[in-house]
């Protein structure tokens, strides 16, 4: 908005600082950098509230615990005067859904196929912030993902894009493949205009969801989202949802990949976000054999490491069960002896999908008597 009464010197300083910031953002590999005000998302608190009240955050208790700070940037930091939103393109070089036709392969979502983006973006943001703070003589704080900041509505109000019906930010330039990060500052900067919604009547992302996780356009129920279930959710996974996982073992890209705006997007230019060759189409058989040290080494520096070996192998076993590949049965059988109840339980389910009835009965007779964990016993009882 124009402020005609503002002192020309102040106006010039804002313009200089804003230009400096954009140059720094570009020099540090960011594809987008735009600015908004801390009070620019007045509708977000009520929307967050209804999401939480409906229990759609599942077991992500941290969302509830931080709700006041999350809903309003001024509660998070009362001195903040401008919020700079950054976007980094992580577009894949081919449609990740193609891997679904190869059930012996494990699908790791695009965002997790190389370095942890939190580390990549946070490192870059800190460098930009240090240089900006020195230049502006202002205080700064940077956030990526894990802080209680509603990055998507803030990014939309800064004009990086708009929140699509899958709830993620969509950009005309980069489609749905953007990571977000923010820099809060006490400095006054030139404010950008919000972007308007360009989804129109399209519902490709909603229809693409394998588990029907969108109760309505622009709303997600995380408890049904494969991303939540494979990454955040601990313990057994609802048996009714397991078949829909297909070979997705870490996150899910289907709603993003279905977005027609992706056709304008180029592949990522930031090398640390370009897929590791060995994570593009890894074998389920190999992942089933990983013990804890091997898992940690293989996923060193990767976001996948965050979920730990047991949850990871639990997910891989679901993919194995969905593979229809009997060759995977011996590796699943070996996991019936695993120390983790989640792994044992999902090994039972995978075998119930892979082996003939009489073989499954034989395994049940061998194992059920010694099984002490109730959730695993239930898997044996449920199996065919
Ligand atoms: C919690 C979380 C999740 C949860 C819940 C997802 C969710 N949509 O909330 C789970 C684990 C499922 C998840 C999954 C994924 N996530 Co996530 N996640 C977050 C996190 C930490 C918080 C999001 C949040 O505040 N949710 C609470 C809800 C209430 O807020 P909201 O989604 O903005 O909800 C809005 C709508 O409901 C909306 N609304 C309701 N009615 C209406 C009506 C209209 C017209 C409009 C416009 C809006 C609207 O109002 C709310 C407020 O704006 C953010 C990082 C951050 N700090 O922001 C990353 C983040 C959203 N995730 C990200 C990514 C990449 C993913 C995955 C793609 C990863 C993957 N491949 O598996 C999936 C995508 C799944 C999906 N469709 O959302 C990126 C998205 C980047 C982008 N371009 O938007 C973020 C921003 C991280 C980052 N820094 O880059 N994630």
Boltz pocket constraint, residues with backbone or C-beta under 6 A from the ligand:
constraints:
  - pocket:
      binder: B
      contacts: [[A, 43], [A, 44], [A, 47], [A, 48], [A, 51], [A, 60], [A, 109], [A, 110], [A, 111], [A, 144], [A, 145], [A, 146], [A, 147], [A, 148], [A, 149], [A, 150], [A, 151], [A, 152], [A, 153], [A, 163], [A, 164], [A, 166], [A, 167], [A, 168], [A, 169], [A, 170], [A, 176], [A, 177], [A, 178], [A, 179], [A, 180], [A, 181], [A, 217], [A, 218], [A, 219], [A, 220], [A, 222], [A, 225], [A, 227], [A, 228], [A, 231], [A, 232], [A, 250], [A, 251], [A, 252], [A, 253], [A, 255], [A, 256]]
      max_distance: 6.0
